[in-house]
Amino acid sequence: MTLLVGLIPGDGPTFIFASLFNSGAIGIAPMTAAVIGQDGEIGLPLIASAKMTYIVTKVIILIPAFL
């Protein structure tokens, strides 16, 4: 679940998962996967300029997040 949310560009999902972690709703493993899977604000201009590069980058980022 957190990996799928990690596909969303921007910092919003990271703040959501940090809040869930702080409240005890999720453990450290989902929090770690969410943080690794996020690319922050850099994903937005990359999507606009080079969609294929963004897709390849997300796949590379999500492999260690999945493990």
N, C-alpha and C positions, 0 to 999 in steps of 0.2 A: 504494500500500500504506500509506504513512504517513498519507495523508488518511483512510483507513478507520479506522485506529487512532486518529486524532484525534477520531473520533466518540465514543469512550469517555470518559465524564465522569470527572474526577478527575485527579490529578497523576502517577499511576503510569506511563502511557505516555510522558510527557515524560522521566522518569528513565531509562526503558529506552532511548529514542532518544539521550539524552545519553551514556549509557554506550557505546552502539554507535558514536556519533560519536567519543568519546574513544579508543576502541580502534581506530578506523580502518575499521570494518566498513561504515559508510555515509558518504556525502559531506555537504557543506554543504547542498545543495538538499533532500534528504529531511529533514534535521534542521530546516531552516527551515520546511518545510511542516508538519512535526509540531508545532512550537512555535506556529505561527500557528493551526493547527486545534484546538489544545487550549483549553479554557475553564477548566481548573483545577477547584477544588472548588465554584465557584459553580453549575456545571451540576446538581449533585445536588439542591439545594433548588428550583431552577427547574423541574426535571422533576417534582418532587412537587407544585408549586403551579400551574404553567402550562405544560403539555406543548406546546401549540401555539407559545407564545412561545419555548420552548427550540428547537423545530424550525426556526422562522424565523431565530432567532439563529445556529444552527449553519450554515444554508445561507448566510447573509450572511458568516460567518467563513470558510467553506470556499472561497468564490469567490476571494478573493485568495491563499489557500493553494494553490489549484490552478494559478493563473497563475504 
